[in-house]
Structure formats: structure tokens, C-alpha cells
């Protein structure tokens, strides 16, 4: 199946060195999780924690190493991708494919990001959870597994929506994005338990938007989520859970 359609994503702004290094660290640690981890979902507890930006950055980072990547915008309820990256023109997306209006090749786009193809969310659907449970979604991921080295899926926040848990059941692993200082420990634990019930392996947590005044800022907190300890969250790295006693006390 060819991918002849193309969209241009406007990344905007100047690349931040520390952010890019943090994303490389995330990419490397995901690679260490094993060659069987190919389909990876990114989720969060609440909206606006940086989940979609992290998904995009991770896909681009894998692409820069020569890996073929498919980025799927699975947030059918409230996608930000088209607006954030200023995608122009009339496009089709995931909701139209899952509802039988479009074929796979009609929603698959090449992008101007090296080695990265993309499926947009498509128009808002009033029943996204039901659509994601359709057999077409599994068929789409089977196609993606055969054609791509990695499939990155941006899913809705899981604090009060079921969509992410449905997607998790057919993914190889999940990354939880947490905004520093904004998301409660109990809510992150709720998302963690939902993912565990789905049978999805939790690859780790990204601690996002850490102020630069906090001794190393964005980069150190992002990197430290694998090698250090957070004072608020339970996280998993390389499949081994690590819990900070201070976080237990706050719970």
C-alpha cells in the first residue's frame, strides 16, 4: 500500500537543546525495553499535560535515527495536532476510517518529518470509545506493525475517559505524561491501575514542564524519571517499579 498523500507540519520556534536531549533519553530507554515493544501509547491523567507534544517529539526522534515511524492521533474527542502544527488543506482521519467512511490508504499521510508517517484524528465523533473497539482499529495496528519500526499513539487523558484503556489493550507499552506540580499522586495512580488492568506494560513516566529554577530544570527532571526519584510519583523504568517513600506518605 503506497503512501502518496502528504501533509506539512509546522514545528515552529527554535529547538531547545535540553528538551531534545530529554526526548533522546526517553527514546533510548524505550529501545532498551526490547525489540518486541513496537506499538506505544502516550497518555496522561488530565488535558494539557504535554502528552501530544511528547508523542510528536518521540516519533520525530525515532525517525531521525532511521526508524520508520507511524504517529497516530488517537484523541478523537479533542485533538490538538492539526491546530498546533498548522496542517493545511482538507484531510481525512482515524474517526472516518473506524466508521467505515475511508480506507486505510485514504487516512495515511507522509509528512515533512524524516521517516514519519501520520494518521490524523479526523472529525470529532460522539462515540469514540465504541469506534476504538471496532475490529478496524486492530487491523490498522496489524498493518502498522508489518510496515513500521515503531507506532506511536497519542490517546486521550485517562483521568475520566475510557478511550485510553481500550487502546492500551492492544499496545505493547504505555508512557504516562505528568505535568510537574499539577497532577495529584492519587490521580496518576488511578491511571496506572487502569493500564495494569488492561494488561498493558507501563514503560515509564515523563515528568513534564519542570521549571528551570529547579536545579537543572526541564532536562534533569525528564532524565531523572528513569534514574532518579520523584518526590510525588510512582514510576516504572526498565520494567522495575520504584516508589518514593515520600510519595507514599503524601497519598
N, C-alpha and C positions, 0 to 999 in steps of 0.2 A: 504493500500500500504506500503510494507516494505521499509526500507532504509538500504540496506545491503552494499552498496558501502561506502568506507571510504577514506578520504584524511587526510594527516597530514600537519598542518600549523605550520611553524617555526616562533614563535613570536620574538625570538632573544632578546638579551640585557637584562638588569636588569630593572624591573618595577620601574617606577617613582612614588613615593608616592603622590605627588601633582597632577600629571596627573590622577592617579587612583581616587583620591578624587573628582577631577573635573568631571570625567565621571560618578561617582556615583551621583553627584549633578544633572547632566543632566538626568540621568536615573530616579531619584526620581521626578524631575519636570515633566517629560513626564508621569509618572504614575499619577500625580496629574491632568493631563489633562483629565482623565476619562477612564473608562473601555472600552468605545467604540473606543478608539484610539489604534488600533492594527497594522495597516499597515502604516509604517512610512518611508518616503523617506528622504535621506540626499542629498543635492545638494550644489553647490557653484556658484559663478559668473565666476570664471576663473579656469584653471587647477592648480594643485599643491598647493591648499589651505589647504590640510589636510582632505578633505572630506572622502576619502576611509578609512583612518586610524581611523577617528572618528566613521564611521559606524561599523567597525570591533570591536572597543573598546566598543561601546554601546551594540552590540549584545552579546559580551562576558560578559559584566557587568550584563545584564539581565539574561543570562544563569547561572551566579554564584549565583543568588538568587533562583534558582529552576524553573525559567520560561523556557518553551520550545520556542526556537527561530529559525527562518529561516532567514539566511542572503543571500540576492540575489544580485549578482553583475550585475547590470543593465547597466553598462557602456560598451556597445558592441563596441563602437568606439575605446576606448583606455583604456582597463582595466589594472590595476597595481597589482591586487590581486595575481595572480599566481607567478609573479616575486618577489613581496615584501615578500610573506610568503613562498617562495621556495617550492611550491607544485610540487611534482614529479609525473611522470607517465602520461599516456595518459588519458585525461579526456574529457567529453562532457559538453556542457554548454547551456546557455539560447538561444543563436542565433540558435543553432541546433534544439532546441525544438520548437521555434517560427516558424522556416521554415519547420517544419514537418519531419525533419530528425531523431529526437529522441522523445521518450515518456517521460512523467514526471518522471517516476521512473528511467530512464536512466541518468537524469541530476541532480538527488537529491543525495547528499552525507552526510554521517555522518562525523563529524570532531573530532579531539582530544580536542576541546574546549568544556567544560562541557555544555550539553544541547543545543548545537548549531549545526544545520544542515546548509548546504550551497548549493547554486546553482551558479556555476561559469558563467562568461560571454560567454564562448565559443569562437570560431574563429571570427575574425573580419568580419563584414558584411558591404557591401557597402550601404545598405538601412536600418539602424537600426530604424529610426523613423517609417517606414512602418511596420516593424516587430512588434514593440511595440504596434501598433494599432490593431494587429490581435486579434481575439477572444481568441486565445490560452493563451494570457497573462492574460486576465480576469479569464479564467478558472483556471490558475495556482494560482492566488491570492485567488480564492474561495476555492481551496483545502487547501491552506496555512492557511486561516482563520479558517478552521474547525479543523486543526491539531496542530496549534501553538498558543502560547500566544501572541507572537509578531513576526512581519515580518519587517525586516529592509532592505530597498532597497538603494543601492548605485547607484546614477544616474549621468549622465554626467553633466558638468558645464552648466549653463543655460544662460551665457552671450551672446552666439551667436548660441546656438543649441536648437532645439525644443524638443528633446527626453525627457528631464525632465518634461516639461509641459504636455506631453502626459501621462507619468506615474502619475503625480500629480492628474490627473482627476479621478483616481481610488484608491487613497490613502486616509487615514484618517487624515493625517497630514504631515507637512514638517518641516525639520530643515535646516536652511541655515548656511553653514560653511564659515566664513570670515577670511582671513588672516590679522592679525593686521598690519596696516601701509602700506598695499599694494593695497587694493581694494578700489576703489572710492565709495563715498556715492551714487552717481548717478547710478552706475552700480548695487549696491545692491538694490536700489530702483526699478530698471528695473526688476530684478529677483523677487522681492516681488510682483510687479504688475502682472507679468506673472503667479505666483502661485495663486494670488487672482482671476484672470480671469478664471483659471481652476476650481475654486471652492474649492481648497484645503486649509484647515486650516493651518495657519502658527503657529507652536508651539513655535518657538524661533530662536535665532541666537547664534551660537557658535563663539566667538571671539578667534581665534587660533593663536598660535606662538607669544605670547606676551613675550618680553624679560624679563629676571629675574630682570633686573635693575629697572623695573617699579613698585616698591613698592608692592611686593607680587607676581609679575611675572605671570607665566602661570596660576596658580590656581586662583588667585584673579580675573583676567580678565575673565576667564571661568565662575567662580561662579557669578561674578558681572553682567554677561549678563542677569541674572534674577533679581538680587536685587539692582544693581547699575545703573549708566548711562554711556553710551559710549560717547566719545566726537566726534564720527564720524557717528554713525549709528542709524537708527530707528530699534527697535526690538519689538517683541511681547512676552509677558510672561503671562501664565495662560489666554490667550485669550484677554488680555487687552494691547492695543498698548501704547507704551511710547516713546516719541520723545524728544531728547535733543535739546534745542534751539540753541546750538552752531552748531549742525549738520545742522539745517535749514539754518543758516547764511552761512555755507560753500557751501550749494547747490546753 
